């Protein structure tokens, strides 16, 4: 009888540890699924023609506005795609990598037309910490 009680007392922490491990597995599974979904979309984005990415960046006009490449609202694990021009060498001298000088070679005062610099692409899973960033060029 004493041995049974001792085994029962010893099993309680072990069962609690198993419960914690099972909950951790759910979290790991969810974060892995989100990571690979974001990675797949990032690969798709980097395979897109540069001109289409530049057009999408021109439509949103900001690094904080999701582009049309984002999943539809209400989608589980919705992936948001942000695209912006990137001033990696600070050519305009303002210290902001998301403001790009327009050489205005075409006379339209639009930095997006004929842009041949870097584009910043970010894919994130809405409501999570999962995100990926990359730069691409023509």
Secondary structure, DSSP 8 states (H G I E B T S, - for coil): -HHHHHHHHHHHHHHHHHHHHHHHHHHHHHHHHHHHHHHHHHHHHHHS-HHHHHHHHHHH-STTS--TTS--TT-TT-EEEEEEEE-TT-TTSSS-TT------TTSS--TTTT--SEEEEEEEETTSS-EEEEEEE-
